[in-house]
């Protein structure tokens, strides 16, 4: 069995096990009787978060001279997000710029450092917010979970710091390309990476000179606060009232879920979130219901947007071009 399908299969099994032990009937009944007002509030924060992410992407593009309407910032961002959730580590997120190349003939290579910089900023914010929440719940969760959380934070911090240092060095940039070329599908572009390294460096230098990084960092903080609000209102919808300092439970779960290598953290992220809520004293069915409502917004609905955009805006043939490495 293909390794990619194997890890997805494992994620689905984990998800089914969560439902089985929580009691499928109880979970369904809890969701059906959830508070619609809180679900609408969660949906509102989801819309706001999605639009802010696309706006952030538009600002990034403007910093290197690629001026695109918000509609195409929205299309390219969500299309790439959908595809990136199909592989571990969201390895296809860097192809956002390819969709702009199709429509506006902009340099795809120059957009790659924008995506990497954005992800580095996100990781730093993940860690900052996660530390706030971890401090609040460390007395309620098993010590090994606390240890793994700190370990994952340290690992991602060091990796992100290394990426920033590499982006700042032309000599190391090519080595970074070679490193990420081992990711699924991206490995088919390996022979072309050297030819785009120069444009890649130009894109990062333009970004550094644009003086928008502080603005991007602040905007990213708001985005992930909104993400936490989606979780808090999803929990409130099923009767779980959490203090605001616990808003980063999803972020800790995402960091831990990435370590499983399962695309999109399917199953593993949900299991970790349920474990956190149960450690705080909430019943399994209630905890599972809250997590499923939250994941409905940030995973299913988010991916649905991208899945609709790709064939409608870029054409179904885009999958063949990507899988055959014809995007550079």
N, C-alpha and C positions, 0 to 999 in steps of 0.2 A: 504493500500500500504506500502511495506517495506520502512523504513525511508531512507535507502541508495539510493533506486531507486527514492524516492521522491526528494531528494536534487539534484540528477543528472538531473531529469526532470526539476526542477527549473532552473538549470544552462543552459540547452538547450533552455528553454523559454527565458531566458535573452539574449542568443546569437541571437535568432531569432528576438527579439525585437530590438536589436542593428541594425541588418541588415534592419529591416522594416523601422525604423525611419531615417536611413542613406540613404535609397533608394537602394534596391538590384541591380537595373540596373546600377545605378551610381557607386556602389562599384565594380561590375563586370567589367565595362568599365575602371575604374581607375586601377584595377589590371592588366587587359589585356594590357594596355598601359604603364605599369610600366617599369622602366629602368632595362634591363636585367643585365647590368654590376654591378649595386648596389646589385641586388639579388644574383649574383654570389659571390660578396664580403661577403654578409651576410651568404651565404652557407659555404664559406671558414672559417669564424669565428665560425660557428656552428660545423664544423668538428673538428677544432682545440680545441674548448671548450670541446667537447665530449671526445676527446682523452686525454686531460689534466685531466679531471675528472677521467677517468679510470687509468691514470698514478698515480694520487694522491691516488686512492684506492689501487694500487699495492704497493706504498710506505708504506701506513698504514699497509698492511698485512705483509710486510717485517719487520716492527718494532716489531712484535710479533712472528717472526720466521716462518711465513707462506709464503714461496717463491712459487709464481705461475707465469707462463708465462703471458705476457701482454694479449694474446688472451683470457685467462680465467678471467683475471681481467676485460676485456672488456665485456665478456659474462655475468658474474655474476652481474656486475654493472648495465648494461642496462636491464637485465631481471628483476632485483628487482625494477628498476625505473619504468618500465611498470606496474608492479603489484601494486606499491605504489601509482600510480596515480588513482587507482580504489577505493581508500578509503580516507577518510578525514585525514588531517595532514600527509599524506604520511606514514601511519602507518606500511606498509609492507616493508619499505626500509631496515629494520634491517635484513631481510632474505637473504641479499647478501651472507652472510657466509654459508648459507645452500647449495647454488649451488656449493660452493667450497668443502663442506663436501661430496657431491655426487661424485665429480670427484677425490678428493685428500684425503678424510677422515680426513680433518682438523677439529679442534674443532669449531663448529658453535658459541657456547656461547662466546668464546673469541673474536669474531669479532663484537659482538653487541656494546661494548663500543667504538669501532673504528667509527662505523656509527654515534653514538650519539655525539661523540666528533667532527666529521666532520660537523654535522648539527649545532652544537653550534658555531663553527668557521664561518660557512656560515652566521648564523644570525648576528653575530657581524659585519661581513663585509657588509651584507645587510644594517644594521643600519648606519654604517659609510658612505657608499656611498649614501644612501637615504637622509641623512641629507644634503649632498652637493647639491643634486638635489632639495630637498624641499626648501632650502634657496633660490635657483634661481627662483622657480616658486610660492613661497608663496603669492606673490602679484597678481597672476593671477587666483588662484583657490579659491573656497568658503572657508570661515574660518572653517566651520565644517569639511571639508576634511583635512585641516591642523591639526585640533584637533585630528581627528581619526587617522591620520598618526602618530602623536606623541604618541598617546595612544597605538597603535599597536606596535610601536618601543619599548616603555617602557615595555609593557607586554612581548614581546618576549625576551627583554634583561634580565628581571628578571627571566623568565622561564629558559633561557639558563644558566644564572649564577647559578641558583638553581641546574640544571642538573650537572654542573661541580662539585659543592660542594658535591652532592650526589654520583657521580662517585668516588670521593676521599674517601668515607666512606664505609667500608664493611657493617656496620650496616644498613646504609640507602639504600644500593644497592638493597636489597630485597624489600624494600618499593617501590623503583622505578619500579621494575618489576611488583609489584602488581598494581601500578598506570597505567602503559601502557597496562596492561592486559585487561583494559576496552575497548580498541580500537577494531573495527570490525575485525573478524577473529582471531586476536591475543588473544582475550579473551578465545579462545579454548585451549590455551596452559597454562592457569593459574596454574593448578595443578602441572606442571612440572617446574615452574620457580624457586622454591626453590632449586631444584637439580642442576640447572645450575648457580646459583648465585656465587659459588666459582670460577668456571672457568671464569666467567664474571669479577670478581675482579682481577684475575691473568692477564687477557688480558689488563685491564686498567693500572695495575702496570707496565707491560712490555712496554706499550705505553709511560708512563711517563719517564721511564728510557732510552728510545731510543734516546732522544735528537733531534727528528725530527719535533717537533711541530712548531718551527719558520719557518722551510722550508715549512711545510704544510700550515701555515697561509699565507705566501707569494704566494705560488702556488694558494691558494684559491682566493686571491685578483686578480691575473691575470685571473683566470677562470671567475670571475664575471665582470671584465672589458670587456672581450670578449663577455659575454652575453649582455652587454650594447651596444657593437659595432654591434651586430646582429640587435638590435632594431634601432640604428641610421641609418644603411644602409637600413633596411627595410623601414624606413620612407623616406629616400632620394630617394628610388626607385619610390615613388609616389609623389615626389616633395615637401616633408616636410623637410626643412633644419633646424636641431636643433643644438644648440651649444653642445659641448662635455660634459659640466657640467650637461646636462639633460639626460645623458646615463642611469641613475638609475631609470627612470620612471617605467620600468618593475618591479624593485625590490620593490619600494613602493607599486605598484599595487598587487604584490604577497603577501606582508605582510598584506595588507588590504583584499585581496581575501581569505586568509586562515581563516579569522574571520567568513566567511560565512559558513564554514564547507562543502562546495561543493568540491568533489574530484577533484584535479587538478586545482581548482579555475575556473572550466569551466563556462563561461558566466560572472561571477563576475569580474574576473581579466581583461577580455577584456573590460567590461563596464567602469571600473575605468580608464584604459589606454586611452580609447576614450574620457572620460570626461576630463582628463588632457590635451590631445591634443586640444580638442575643447576650453578649457579655455585659451589656448595659441593663439586662433584665427583661427584655421584651420577648414575648413568645415567638417561636419559629415562624408560624403562619403570618403573624403581623409583620415581623421583620422582612420576611420574603416578599410579602405584598408591597411593602414600601420600596424595596430594592427593584422589583419588577416594574413598578410605575415609573421610577426614576430612569431605569434603563430603557424603558419604552420611549422616553423623550430623547435621551442623549445618544442612544444607539440605533434603535429601530427607525424612529422618525428622522434622525439625522441622515442615516444611510438611505432612507427612502427618497429624500430630497435629491441626493446625488445620483441615485439610480434612475430617477426620472429625467434629470438634466442631461445625462450623457447621451442617450439615444435621441432626445428631442433637440438638443443644441449642437452636439458634436457628431452624432451619427454612430450607429452600432459598429461601424468598421473600425472605430477607435481602439477597440479591444485587440483586434488583430495587429494593429500597428504597434501598440504598446508591448504585447507579448513577444513580438518579433524583433523588438529593439530598434524600431525605425523612427524613434521620436527625436533623436539628435540630428 
